[in-house]
Amino acid sequence: MDSQYDKLLAAVHWNAQGLVPAIAQDARSGQVLMLAWMNAEALRLSLAERRGIYWSRSRQALWRKGESSGHVQHLQSVHLDCDGDTLLLRVLQEGPACHTGADTCFFHAAGEQNWEDSVPPGGSVLDDLQAVIQQRRQADPAQSYVAKLLQGGRDRILKKVGEEATEFLIACKNPETQPVLAEAADLLFHLMVALEERDLHIDDVLGELQRREGLSGLVEKASRKSA
């Protein structure tokens, strides 16, 4: 087995069974999806294949998340906690994470007397909105504005983005605040529809902004020109 991950694995404090708990978190929404266990081989393979691979204590075997269901976890990053005895996997989850069909395994909340079904809130408003846009992609265009835009083709979407950008500019010339906010929301919404048409996510844009953090705007623009 390739030894390139040996130093990473050596820093983990494995329990007596050679296992460590691994929490899977949605990289987009921040929602905690599930908890499973990993041994050294599962962690090594997860890093190598960039997907969630765990150790089944009941079957005493490796299991690749989504191997039978198709609900694959695409690994974005792995973090080790301060004590070295718990892993956090940030993943892009295809389909539900829980074997019950729920988005997350943590859908029981403590009530007054009993555990009650209650899914914890997801991520940001932008993430929720992008999820809705994605869901509407295959909807009936006669019933869904998003489906009508997406099924109308790229030129139609881009024309709408241009119209909303113009309306935002006009609103910004106005001394009133509310029209600016309203037109900014419209522009952002249509921008997200355009991203969906390109199979991109708003988090891809946020990731690009994060990449530029601490980088001079002049330097960043110069690098794009040289490229």
RASULWO-V562789 format. One record per helix or strand of 3 or more residues. SS is the DSSP state (a for helix, b for strand). FROM is the first residue (numbers start at 0). LEN is the number of residues. If there is no record, write none. Layout:
BEGIN
ss = [SS/SS]
from = [FROM/FROM]
len = [LEN/LEN]
END
This chain:
BEGIN
ss = [a/b/b/a/b/b/b/b/b/b/a/a/a/a/a/a]
from = [5/19/31/39/52/60/72/85/107/114/124/144/153/177/201/216]
len = [5/7/7/10/4/4/8/8/3/3/14/8/19/20/10/10]
END
